[in-house]
């Protein structure tokens, strides 16, 4: 984001934006698969929505 942008420096959460749902869902599935494969203890602490 450019410094002269009106939202510069502001945190913008795109996780719930409809254009990014496919990417978010794919990344969540990959994370869950990795955690299951590696028996990562965080798999039980992570809440998938």
C-alpha positions as CSV (number, residue, x, y, z in Angstrom):
1,X,0.0,0.0,0.0
2,X,1.4,3.4,-0.9
3,X,2.1,6.0,1.7
4,X,-0.3,8.5,0.1
5,X,-3.2,5.9,0.3
6,X,-6.0,7.0,2.6
7,X,-5.7,3.6,4.4
8,X,-1.8,3.6,4.7
9,X,-0.7,2.2,8.0
10,X,-4.2,0.8,8.8
11,X,-4.5,-2.9,9.3
12,X,-7.0,-4.3,6.8
13,X,-8.3,-7.8,7.5
14,X,-9.1,-9.5,4.2
15,X,-9.9,-12.9,5.7
16,X,-13.7,-12.4,5.5
17,X,-13.6,-10.6,2.2
18,X,-15.5,-12.8,-0.4
19,X,-12.8,-12.4,-3.0
20,X,-10.3,-14.2,-0.7
21,X,-12.5,-17.1,0.6
22,X,-11.0,-19.6,-1.8
23,X,-7.5,-18.8,-0.8
24,X,-8.3,-18.7,2.9
25,X,-10.1,-22.1,2.8
26,X,-7.2,-23.7,0.8
27,X,-4.6,-22.4,3.3
28,X,-6.7,-23.5,6.3
29,X,-7.0,-27.0,4.8
30,X,-3.2,-27.1,4.1
31,X,-2.5,-26.1,7.7
32,X,-4.9,-28.6,9.1
33,X,-3.3,-31.4,7.0
34,X,0.2,-30.4,8.0
35,X,-0.7,-30.3,11.7
36,X,-2.3,-33.7,11.4
37,X,0.6,-35.2,9.5
38,X,3.2,-33.8,12.0
39,X,1.1,-34.5,15.1
40,X,1.6,-30.8,15.9
41,X,0.0,-30.2,19.4
42,X,-1.4,-26.9,18.2
43,X,-3.9,-28.8,16.0
44,X,-6.1,-29.3,19.1
45,X,-5.8,-25.6,20.1
46,X,-6.7,-24.2,16.6
47,X,-10.3,-23.5,16.0
48,X,-11.3,-23.8,12.3
49,X,-14.2,-21.7,11.3
